[in-house]
Amino acid sequence: MFGTTRYIAWAMQFYGKVPYDLASSGTPLVTWAELGLPTPDIDDPRAYQALKDACARYNDVSPAEVTPAFGTTQAFFLAYAATLSPGDEVLVEHPGYEPLTRAAEGLGATVRTFERRAEEGFRVLPERVAAAIGPRTRAIVVTSLHNPTGVRVADETIRELAAIAEARGAYVIVNEVYAGFDDLPEDGVFRRSARKLDKNVIAVASLTKCYGLGMYRLGWLLGPEEIALRADAAAVATLGHMPLAHASYGAALFGEIGRLAKRAKVLLAGKREIASRWATSLPNAHWSAPESGLFGLVTLPGRGELLPRIEAHARETGVLVGAGTFFGAPESFRLAWATCDAARFEEGLRLLEPLVSRRA
Ligand SMILES: Cc1ncc(COP(=O)(O)O)c(C=O)c1O
């Protein structure tokens, strides 16, 4: 059975509903009208294949490795459905994105975790993963960029995880929904998918975070052919097929990635540096120091559970940050710079100071 995802319930209550949203984790939405595109032929049955081909071209992989999905969310559900049976085990990073756990539990898998620690720069340590893996482990799951810290997992580390998994006949699932921020591709081709790092690496992602297309739900799974086929089977069993209109709009939107990448660069320019200067100037605080993306994690060791103070602060000042408690890091908050322009972001940071200086 699927448990409630507390994080999403909280996000729906607060995100986007405050004057200073330093919590939301996607590039501001772009509308169809702003794009100025003609309405696609939504009755053309060739749109399914066109969407799959467009996903493959964007990710620089073959269409046989692609299963289109509704957002990264359905993509990791399909990745689990393609790798896990009830009673199997999945190893998920901690702190982490809660739906990665809920989806696996819902499919009857046992979720075990491995730590990404502040004092280690939130890196994934393969030896820690190797120590945690068991005979029923079918998948190792990481996000890169990491939600909530924004830290990238090095390609070499993913290869090491792939070797650890391979020894057990298991897979590595890389959630790379934020990876596009490493290299927003103005030519519309993302060349760095973790899928290309080893034969047993499955990558899941979408156009939702980097390009302002959050509401279009254009996601995919990339995997070895046997996994793509099983993911297709899971999609057919749970969905039948995608709406044709979705495929038609989706195929058209892939043609716009280059200009949406430029737009994202303009919207984000300089703000990570502002966040970093602010966070590293805080006394007794730790900053996750992401090298790209649109958020990082501030940890206030010894201050206890921050959630009630984050909520009270949002009500008092209108400044909202993402509560770390939903990622398993209660003394932390995720600081995001996607939504406000630079001046407003700096204003929000000034208003945030009582939260970070206040004692428990
Ligand atoms: C790690 C991670 N995966 C998936 C998602 C959801 O992605 P999508 O909107 O494409 O389903 C999010 C959203 O915050 C996320 O942080």
The ligand as a Gaussian input file, in Angstrom:
#p B3LYP/6-31G(d) Opt

LIG

0 1
 C       14.427000      14.049000      -6.876000
 C       13.131000      14.380000      -7.507000
 N       12.562000      13.524000      -8.351000
 C       11.389000      13.789000      -8.936000
 C       10.717000      14.952000      -8.694000
 C        9.413000      15.190000      -9.376000
 O        9.658000      15.349000     -10.731000
 P        8.469000      15.442000     -11.794000
 O        7.737000      16.709000     -11.516000
 O        9.158000      15.447000     -13.113000
 O        7.614000      14.262000     -11.599000
 C       11.252000      15.884000      -7.838000
 C       10.518000      17.115000      -7.526000
 O       10.787000      17.864000      -6.626000
 C       12.493000      15.591000      -7.222000
 O       13.051000      16.459000      -6.388000

